[in-house]
């Protein structure tokens, strides 16, 4: 099982993640990206998945480097 971790406070709201991986990412009313189905853990959003799918692309395109796969 893989974990997708999004450091929401670091997000600059560029929308790169939602552009390359719209099945997992969406833009919120606060101007930041959010992980669809993600659970709040402290200041982060976390989602456990079997297959990271396009999230590797989201991690690599994020200029704020606030998306991490573990």
C-alpha positions as CSV (number, residue, x, y, z in Angstrom):
1,X,0.0,0.0,0.0
2,X,1.3,3.4,-1.0
3,X,0.7,6.7,0.8
4,X,0.1,10.1,-0.9
5,X,1.0,12.9,1.4
6,X,0.1,16.5,0.6
7,X,1.5,19.4,2.6
8,X,-1.4,21.8,2.2
9,X,0.3,24.8,3.7
10,X,3.1,24.6,1.2
11,X,0.7,24.5,-1.8
12,X,0.8,27.5,-4.0
13,X,-2.4,26.6,-5.9
14,X,-0.8,26.4,-9.4
15,X,-3.1,23.5,-10.4
16,X,-0.4,21.4,-11.9
17,X,-1.4,18.3,-9.9
18,X,-5.0,18.6,-10.9
19,X,-4.1,19.1,-14.5
20,X,-1.9,15.9,-14.8
21,X,-3.9,13.8,-12.3
22,X,-7.6,15.0,-12.1
23,X,-8.8,11.6,-10.7
24,X,-7.0,12.3,-7.5
25,X,-6.6,16.1,-7.3
26,X,-9.0,19.1,-7.3
27,X,-8.7,22.8,-6.7
28,X,-10.4,24.0,-3.5
29,X,-12.3,27.2,-2.8
30,X,-9.2,28.3,-0.7
31,X,-7.1,28.5,-3.9
32,X,-5.1,25.4,-3.0
33,X,-5.1,21.9,-4.4
34,X,-6.7,19.1,-2.4
35,X,-6.4,15.3,-2.5
36,X,-9.7,13.8,-3.3
37,X,-10.7,11.4,-0.4
38,X,-7.6,12.5,1.6
39,X,-7.8,12.4,5.4
40,X,-6.5,15.3,7.5
41,X,-3.4,14.3,9.5
42,X,-2.1,17.3,11.3
43,X,-1.4,19.9,8.6
44,X,-1.3,17.3,5.8
45,X,-3.8,15.4,3.7
46,X,-3.0,11.7,3.4
47,X,-4.5,9.0,1.2
48,X,-3.6,5.3,1.1
49,X,-3.8,3.7,-2.4
50,X,-2.9,0.4,-4.0
51,X,-1.6,2.0,-7.2
52,X,-0.2,5.5,-7.3
53,X,-1.2,5.9,-10.9
54,X,-0.7,9.4,-12.1
55,X,0.3,10.7,-8.7
56,X,4.0,10.3,-9.6
57,X,3.4,12.8,-12.4
58,X,1.7,15.1,-9.9
59,X,4.6,14.8,-7.5
60,X,7.1,15.6,-10.2
61,X,5.2,18.6,-11.7
62,X,4.6,20.3,-8.4
63,X,6.7,23.4,-8.2
64,X,6.2,23.7,-4.4
65,X,7.3,20.1,-3.9
66,X,4.5,19.5,-1.4
67,X,3.3,16.2,-2.8
68,X,5.1,13.1,-1.6
69,X,4.7,9.4,-2.3
70,X,5.8,6.8,0.2
